[in-house]
Amino acid sequence: MGFGKIKRCSADAHLSDCIRKAATINGELRPWHCQLCETDYTDRNRQGIQCSHFIGRGITMHGTQGWATRFDPSNCLSLCSACHGYVEAHPVAHINLWRDVYGSIYGADKSDAALNALLQRSECKSRAQYAKNNRLAISAHYLNESRRLDEEIEKYHQGKEADYEVYSYAQRTKTLHHP
């Protein structure tokens, strides 16, 4: 399956699953929800909820072809197909939503440090090359994250403390020096 000319690999599928499971709205866990319109896809066709990449998977200014942040959870939002199309056509709305979810000027962080760090990571050629060369390991990482999130969501629904953050493959990999 692909989007345009960009082919979707298993790492994309597993990361997408994690993002949609770990969606939060106003800091509260809301699995299978659109983070913009808040529509619940728990009992609906889950094809309607998508993983939106803030920095696209296409070619970037420095030629990293989106690989540098393609599998970075902080580059992703859980959006229904209508809202995904909307933010793609309205970049300011996309930026504001990203800030609301990940906290920058409008969130707890009064700077755009998190956004600037993401933009800087998007142009890292060694990070892009690592992601291209290690898709299978990244896929396995996000498959394990997806399974862990299932357990954490169950804890959350039982009223227990849960860790529903999606951990990046870069946070778990010692050989990658570009977190």
C-alpha positions in Angstrom: 0.0 0.0 0.0 1.3 3.5 -0.7 0.4 7.1 -0.6 1.1 8.7 -4.0 4.5 7.4 -5.1 5.7 6.7 -1.6 5.5 3.0 -0.7 4.3 2.1 2.7 6.4 -0.5 4.5 5.7 -2.6 7.6 7.5 0.0 9.8 5.0 2.6 8.5 2.1 0.3 9.4 3.3 -0.5 12.9 4.2 3.1 13.7 0.7 4.2 12.4 -0.9 1.7 14.6 1.0 3.0 17.6 0.1 6.7 16.8 -3.6 5.9 16.5 -3.6 3.8 19.7 -1.8 6.5 21.7 -3.7 9.5 20.5 -4.3 12.1 23.2 -6.7 15.0 23.3 -6.0 17.7 25.9 -3.5 15.4 27.5 -6.0 12.6 28.0 -5.5 9.2 26.3 -8.1 8.7 23.5 -7.2 5.7 21.4 -8.5 5.6 17.8 -9.7 9.2 17.9 -9.0 12.1 15.6 -6.9 14.6 17.4 -8.5 17.5 15.5 -12.3 16.8 15.3 -12.2 14.2 18.2 -14.3 11.7 16.3 -14.0 8.2 17.9 -13.1 5.4 15.5 -13.0 2.7 18.2 -16.1 0.9 16.9 -15.9 2.2 13.3 -13.9 1.3 10.2 -10.4 2.1 11.5 -9.3 2.8 7.9 -10.9 6.2 8.5 -8.3 7.2 11.1 -4.8 7.8 9.7 -1.3 8.6 10.8 -0.5 12.1 9.5 3.1 13.1 9.2 3.8 16.7 10.1 7.0 16.6 8.0 6.1 14.6 5.0 7.7 11.4 3.9 8.6 12.9 0.5 11.9 14.7 -0.4 13.0 17.4 1.9 15.1 20.5 1.2 18.4 18.7 1.8 17.4 15.5 0.1 16.8 13.2 3.1 13.5 12.1 1.3 11.6 12.2 4.6 13.4 9.2 6.0 15.0 11.2 8.8 11.7 11.8 10.6 9.5 9.2 8.8 9.5 6.9 11.9 9.7 9.6 14.5 6.5 9.5 16.7 6.8 13.3 17.4 6.3 13.8 13.7 2.9 12.1 13.7 -0.7 12.9 14.5 -3.8 10.7 14.6 -6.3 12.3 12.2 -9.4 11.2 10.4 -9.2 11.3 6.6 -11.2 14.5 6.4 -9.0 16.3 9.0 -5.9 14.9 7.4 -6.9 16.4 4.1 -7.7 19.7 5.8 -4.4 20.1 7.6 -2.5 19.1 4.4 -4.3 22.0 2.6 -3.9 24.4 5.6 -0.3 24.4 6.9 -1.0 27.0 9.7 -3.8 24.7 11.1 -1.3 21.8 10.9 1.3 23.7 12.8 -1.1 24.9 15.4 -2.5 21.3 15.9 1.1 20.0 16.2 1.8 22.6 18.8 -1.4 21.8 20.8 -0.5 18.1 20.9 3.3 18.3 21.4 3.5 21.6 23.3 5.2 24.6 21.9 4.2 28.3 21.8 0.6 27.5 22.7 1.5 24.6 25.1 3.6 24.4 28.2 6.8 25.3 26.2 6.8 29.0 25.5 9.4 28.6 22.7 9.3 26.5 19.6 12.2 24.3 20.8 10.4 21.0 20.2 9.3 22.1 16.7 12.8 23.4 15.8 14.4 20.2 17.1 12.0 18.1 14.8 12.8 20.4 11.9 16.5 20.0 12.6 16.2 16.2 12.8 14.3 16.1 9.5 17.5 17.3 7.7 19.9 14.9 9.3 21.3 12.7 6.5 22.9 10.1 8.8 19.5 9.7 10.5 17.8 9.3 7.2 20.3 6.7 6.0 20.0 4.8 9.3 16.2 4.6 8.9 16.5 3.5 5.3 18.9 0.7 6.1 17.1 -0.5 9.3 13.5 -0.7 8.3 13.1 -4.2 9.5 14.5 -3.4 13.0 12.4 -0.3 13.2 9.3 -2.3 12.1 10.0 -4.9 14.9 10.4 -2.0 17.4 7.1 -0.5 16.6 5.3 -3.9 16.5 6.6 -4.4 20.1 5.5 -0.9 21.0 2.0 -1.6 19.6 1.7 -4.7 21.7 3.0 -2.8 24.8 0.4 0.0 24.1 -2.4 -2.6 24.0 -1.4 -3.6 27.6 -1.0 0.1 28.7 -4.5 1.0 27.3 -6.0 -1.9 29.2 -4.3 -0.6 32.4 -5.7 2.9 31.6 -9.2 1.6 31.2 -8.9 -0.3 34.6 -8.0 3.0 36.2 -4.4 2.1 36.7 -1.4 4.3 35.9 -0.4 3.7 32.3 2.5 4.7 30.1 1.0 5.4 26.6 3.9 7.4 25.2 5.1 6.0 21.9 8.9 5.5 22.3 10.9 6.1 19.2 13.3 3.5 17.8 16.0 6.2 18.2 15.4 6.3 22.0 15.9 2.6 22.2 18.9 2.2 19.8 22.3 2.8 21.2 24.0 2.8 17.8 22.1 5.9 16.6 23.8 9.1 17.8 21.1 11.5 16.6 18.1 11.3 19.0 
